[in-house]
Amino acid sequence: MELLMSARTKINPLLSFHFKKQNSNFVPTFTPRVTKRVFVGPIRVMNNPKSFNSVAASVQPLEASAVGRFDNTLPSKEVLDIWRNANAVCFDVDSTVCLDEGIDELADYCEAGKAVAEWTARAMSGSIPFEEALAARLSLFNPSLSQVQDFLEKRPPRISPGIDTLVKKLKDKSTDVYLISGGFRQMINPVASILGIPLENIYANQLLFGSSGEFLGFDTKEPTSRSGGKATAVQLIRKAQGYKYMVMIGDGATDLEARQPGGSDLFICYGGVQLRERVAAKADWLLVYLDNAATSQKPTAVLLALQKYYEAWNSNVHRGIHYLSAKATDEYELARHKVANFINASSGEIVFTRNATEAINLVAYSWGLSNLKAGDEVPS
């Protein structure tokens, strides 16, 4: 997710802390500059922080060999320019915003999961018309209104890690956000509520029920009920709102279809839940990971530097006078110097930490405890 957000600015993402020398390299000094009002309460460490607005779950890792076959994992300048200037971003819901395929989960709840999942795989690969697959899947279990209501209560939506942060940052930048799905409004409304997306920004299908709650079918007038429907929805949005640039993010063939004249200018394939190779190969940009808040993926330059270290001068820094230790120390300090130059600081003002959590705790327990009090405002 941080990858997408950092790409919307023209500054390379770099997490570091800027320290001034004061008897020790580990005493931080900050120049007060309030960029956003942040209320500071008692400082404490959260051992097991929980999301306040999503139910996140782990995703099965993709094989590196699968992703390595694609040449679109690094966006071109043209792709980045469109992303940075997008007026609206449209998200697919199943296997993108959410970790699951909604209709598969509902079918599983109604004890028809396996058969329906097979149809879903065929529909998302583009090998069968969407409307045919949708009707076939529903006919396998004919969900009643009470079953849908019970399902929603017992199985709340599982939001993909990082999606809530991305949506919030898009809205903070006045970028409109839409949910465009071949799933059902009854199941997508709770997702929109979690993410703070207006219900009028949902384009999805509608399950139909009789007066006794019996299943009658789905509304075939919805554009998303048929192949090409997402493209139609994007075109309708663009025509109504007059957006200059629009982006579609999803995992399936129906999402890819949205990239066409008068529709989406850009298709970003999110393969972090399901990597559909035929779709991924045609995407403008392929992403398989959105949760930099947990662990950032390592660029090739970092991996090569680590390999060189272990092969050529593996030794502790600042701990010995032999050649390997001296070489490792020189390389370590050279990295510090490069970071300092990048942020216009001196080498003595740079402190390396293992991760963002350790960096924040270092500031909180050194400078923070001594200088901050409840009600203070800090840059953020």
C-alpha positions in Angstrom: 0.0 0.0 0.0 2.9 2.4 0.9 4.2 1.6 -2.6 1.1 3.1 -4.2 1.0 6.1 -1.9 4.7 6.9 -2.2 4.3 6.7 -6.0 1.7 9.5 -5.8 4.5 11.9 -4.7 7.7 12.6 -6.5 9.8 12.0 -3.5 11.4 8.6 -2.9 10.1 6.9 0.2 12.9 6.8 2.8 12.4 6.2 6.5 15.1 7.7 8.6 15.5 10.0 11.6 17.5 13.2 11.7 19.5 13.7 14.9 21.7 16.6 16.1 24.9 15.9 18.0 24.6 16.8 21.7 27.3 14.9 23.6 25.9 11.7 22.1 24.8 10.7 18.6 21.7 9.2 20.2 20.2 12.5 21.5 17.6 13.7 19.0 16.8 17.3 18.4 13.8 18.4 16.4 13.0 21.8 14.8 9.3 22.4 15.7 7.2 22.5 12.5 3.6 21.5 12.8 2.4 20.0 9.6 -0.6 18.3 11.1 -2.2 18.6 14.5 -1.5 15.4 16.5 -2.7 15.1 20.1 0.0 13.5 22.3 -1.3 11.5 25.3 0.8 9.3 27.6 3.5 7.5 25.6 3.2 3.7 25.6 4.1 0.7 23.4 1.3 -1.4 21.9 2.4 -5.0 22.0 -0.5 -6.3 19.9 -2.1 -3.4 18.1 -5.4 -4.2 16.5 -7.0 -2.4 13.5 -10.0 -0.3 14.6 -11.8 -0.5 11.3 -10.9 -3.7 9.6 -10.7 -7.4 10.1 -7.4 -8.3 8.5 -6.1 -11.8 7.9 -2.9 -13.3 6.6 -2.6 -14.1 2.9 -0.9 -17.1 1.5 2.5 -16.0 0.0 2.9 -16.2 -3.7 5.8 -18.2 -5.2 8.6 -15.8 -6.2 8.9 -17.6 -9.5 5.3 -16.7 -10.5 5.8 -13.0 -10.0 9.3 -13.1 -11.6 7.8 -14.0 -15.0 6.2 -10.6 -15.4 8.0 -7.4 -16.6 5.3 -4.9 -15.3 6.1 -5.0 -11.6 8.0 -1.7 -12.0 5.8 1.1 -13.3 6.8 3.2 -16.2 7.0 7.0 -16.0 3.7 7.3 -17.9 2.0 4.9 -15.5 3.3 6.8 -12.5 2.1 10.2 -14.0 -1.4 8.9 -14.5 -1.5 7.4 -11.0 -0.2 10.6 -9.4 -2.8 12.7 -11.2 -5.8 10.4 -11.0 -9.0 12.1 -10.0 -10.8 8.9 -9.1 -9.7 5.4 -8.2 -12.0 2.4 -8.7 -11.5 -0.7 -6.7 -12.7 -4.2 -7.3 -13.9 -5.8 -4.0 -13.4 -9.6 -4.0 -9.8 -10.7 -3.8 -8.7 -7.0 -3.9 -10.3 -4.8 -1.2 -11.3 -8.0 0.6 -9.4 -11.2 1.1 -12.2 -13.4 -0.1 -14.5 -13.9 -3.0 -17.8 -12.9 -1.5 -20.1 -15.3 -3.5 -17.7 -18.2 -2.7 -17.9 -17.4 1.1 -21.7 -17.1 1.0 -21.9 -20.4 -0.9 -19.6 -22.0 1.6 -21.9 -20.8 4.4 -24.8 -22.4 2.5 -22.7 -25.6 2.0 -22.1 -25.2 -1.7 -18.6 -23.7 -1.5 -16.6 -26.1 -3.7 -18.8 -26.2 -6.7 -19.3 -22.4 -6.7 -15.6 -21.7 -6.3 -14.8 -23.7 -9.4 -17.2 -21.5 -11.4 -15.7 -18.3 -9.9 -12.2 -19.4 -11.0 -13.5 -19.8 -14.6 -15.3 -16.4 -14.5 -12.3 -14.5 -13.2 -9.9 -15.9 -15.7 -12.2 -14.6 -18.5 -12.8 -18.1 -20.0 -16.6 -17.8 -19.6 -19.1 -14.9 -19.9 -19.5 -13.3 -16.5 -23.3 -13.3 -16.6 -23.4 -17.0 -17.4 -21.1 -17.8 -14.5 -23.0 -15.6 -12.1 -26.3 -17.2 -12.8 -24.8 -20.7 -12.7 -23.2 -20.0 -9.3 -26.3 -18.7 -7.7 -28.4 -21.6 -9.0 -26.2 -24.0 -7.1 -27.5 -22.7 -3.7 -30.3 -20.1 -4.1 -29.6 -18.1 -1.0 -32.5 -16.8 1.0 -32.7 -13.4 2.6 -32.3 -14.9 6.1 -29.2 -16.8 5.0 -27.6 -13.7 3.6 -28.4 -11.8 6.8 -27.0 -14.6 9.0 -23.9 -14.8 6.9 -23.2 -11.1 7.2 -23.6 -11.2 10.9 -21.4 -14.3 11.4 -18.7 -13.6 8.8 -17.8 -9.9 8.6 -15.7 -8.8 5.7 -12.0 -9.4 5.9 -10.2 -6.3 4.5 -6.9 -6.8 2.7 -4.0 -5.4 4.8 -3.1 -1.9 3.8 -6.3 -1.1 1.9 -7.9 1.0 4.6 -4.7 3.2 4.8 -4.6 3.6 1.0 -8.3 4.6 0.8 -7.9 7.1 3.6 -4.8 8.7 1.9 -6.6 8.9 -1.4 -9.5 10.7 0.2 -7.1 13.0 2.1 -5.8 14.0 -1.4 -9.3 14.7 -2.6 -9.2 11.6 -4.9 -12.7 10.1 -5.2 -12.9 6.3 -4.4 -15.4 3.9 -5.9 -16.1 0.2 -5.4 -17.0 -1.6 -8.6 -17.8 -5.2 -8.1 -19.5 -8.2 -9.7 -20.5 -9.1 -6.1 -23.7 -8.0 -4.3 -24.6 -4.7 -2.7 -25.9 -6.6 0.4 -22.4 -7.8 1.0 -20.4 -4.7 -0.2 -22.3 -2.1 1.8 -20.6 -3.2 5.1 -17.2 -2.9 3.3 -18.0 0.6 2.2 -19.0 1.5 5.7 -15.7 0.2 7.1 -13.7 2.2 4.6 -15.8 5.4 4.7 -16.8 5.2 1.1 -20.3 6.7 0.3 -22.9 4.1 -0.7 -23.6 6.1 -3.9 -20.0 5.3 -4.9 -20.8 1.5 -5.2 -21.5 -0.1 -8.5 -22.5 -3.7 -7.8 -25.2 -6.4 -8.3 -28.4 -6.7 -6.4 -29.8 -9.9 -5.0 -33.6 -10.1 -5.4 -35.9 -11.7 -2.8 -39.7 -12.4 -2.6 -42.0 -11.2 0.1 -41.2 -14.3 2.2 -37.4 -13.8 1.8 -37.1 -16.5 -0.9 -34.4 -16.1 -3.6 -35.7 -14.8 -6.9 -32.4 -14.1 -8.7 -30.4 -10.9 -9.4 -31.1 -7.6 -11.1 -29.9 -8.0 -14.7 -30.2 -4.3 -15.3 -27.1 -3.6 -13.2 -24.2 -3.1 -15.6 -21.9 -5.2 -13.4 -24.1 -8.2 -13.9 -22.6 -9.0 -17.3 -19.2 -9.1 -19.1 -17.9 -5.7 -19.8 -20.1 -4.3 -17.0 -17.2 -2.8 -15.0 -16.1 -0.9 -18.1 -19.6 0.4 -18.5 -19.7 1.5 -14.9 -16.4 3.3 -15.2 -17.6 5.0 -18.3 -20.8 6.1 -16.6 -18.9 7.5 -13.7 -16.4 9.4 -15.9 -19.2 10.9 -18.1 -21.2 12.0 -15.0 -18.2 13.4 -13.1 -16.0 14.7 -15.9 -12.8 13.1 -14.5 -9.6 13.6 -16.5 -7.8 10.5 -15.2 -9.3 7.3 -13.7 -7.6 4.2 -12.4 -9.0 0.7 -11.9 -7.4 -1.7 -9.4 -8.4 -5.3 -9.3 -7.4 -8.9 -9.9 -9.8 -10.3 -12.6 -10.5 -10.2 -16.3 -13.6 -8.0 -15.7 -11.4 -5.4 -14.0 -9.0 -5.5 -16.9 -11.9 -4.8 -19.3 -12.4 -1.4 -17.6 -9.3 -0.1 -19.3 -10.6 1.2 -22.6 -11.4 4.5 -24.3 -13.8 6.5 -22.2 -13.2 4.2 -19.2 -10.1 3.7 -17.0 -6.8 5.2 -18.2 -4.8 2.7 -16.1 -5.3 -0.9 -14.9 -3.3 -1.9 -11.8 -3.5 -5.7 -11.2 -3.4 -6.6 -7.5 -2.2 -10.2 -7.2 -1.7 -10.3 -3.5 -4.7 -12.6 -2.9 -5.1 -14.3 -6.3 -2.6 -14.0 -9.1 -4.4 -14.6 -12.4 -1.5 -14.8 -14.9 -3.5 -14.0 -18.0 -4.8 -10.8 -16.3 -1.5 -9.9 -14.7 0.4 -10.1 -18.0 -1.8 -7.4 -19.5 -1.8 -5.0 -16.6 -0.1 -1.6 -16.7 1.3 -2.3 -13.3 1.4 -5.5 -11.3 1.3 -5.3 -7.5 1.4 -8.4 -5.2 2.0 -6.7 -1.9 0.3 -3.7 -0.2 1.3 -4.1 3.5 4.6 -2.1 3.9 3.4 -1.3 7.4 4.2 -4.9 8.3 7.3 -5.7 6.2 8.7 -3.8 3.2 9.8 -5.8 0.2 13.5 -5.5 -0.6 14.6 -3.8 -3.8 17.2 -5.6 -6.0 19.9 -3.1 -5.0 19.4 -4.0 -1.3 19.5 -7.7 -2.0 22.7 -7.4 -4.1 24.3 -5.2 -1.4 23.5 -7.9 1.2 24.9 -10.6 -1.0 28.1 -8.7 -1.5 28.5 -8.1 2.2 28.1 -11.8 3.1 30.4 -12.9 0.3 33.2 -10.4 0.6 33.4 -8.7 4.0 31.1 -10.4 6.5 32.2 -9.1 9.9 31.0 -6.9 12.8 31.3 -3.2 12.3 33.2 -1.1 14.9 34.3 -4.2 16.6 37.7 -5.2 15.3 40.9 -4.0 13.7 41.4 -6.8 11.1 40.7 -6.3 7.4 37.2 -7.7 7.2 36.0 -5.6 10.2 37.6 -2.5 8.9 36.1 -3.0 5.4 32.6 -3.7 6.8 32.9 -0.6 9.0 33.9 1.5 6.0 31.0 0.3 3.9 28.5 0.8 6.8 29.7 4.4 7.3 29.6 5.0 3.6 25.9 4.1 3.7 25.3 6.5 6.5 27.1 9.2 4.5 24.9 8.5 1.5 21.7 8.8 3.6 22.9 12.0 5.1 23.6 13.5 1.7 20.1 12.4 0.5 18.3 14.3 3.3 20.8 17.2 3.5 22.2 16.2 6.9 25.6 15.4 8.3 26.7 11.8 8.9 26.8 12.3 12.6 23.1 13.2 12.6 22.0 9.8 11.2 21.1 6.9 13.5 20.2 3.5 11.8 17.5 1.3 13.4 16.3 -2.1 12.5 12.7 -1.0 11.7 10.1 1.7 12.1 8.9 0.4 15.4 12.4 0.5 16.9 13.0 4.0 15.5 9.7 5.3 17.0 10.4 3.7 20.3 13.9 5.2 20.4 12.6 8.7 19.9 9.7 8.1 22.3 11.9 6.7 25.2 14.8 9.1 24.7 13.7 12.5 23.6 9.9 12.0 24.0 9.8 11.1 27.7 11.9 14.0 28.6 10.3 16.7 26.4 6.7 15.8 25.5 3.6 16.1 27.7 0.0 15.5 27.2 -1.6 18.0 24.8 1.6 18.8 22.9 1.5 19.0 19.1 4.2 17.3 17.1 5.0 17.2 13.3 3.5 14.2 11.5 
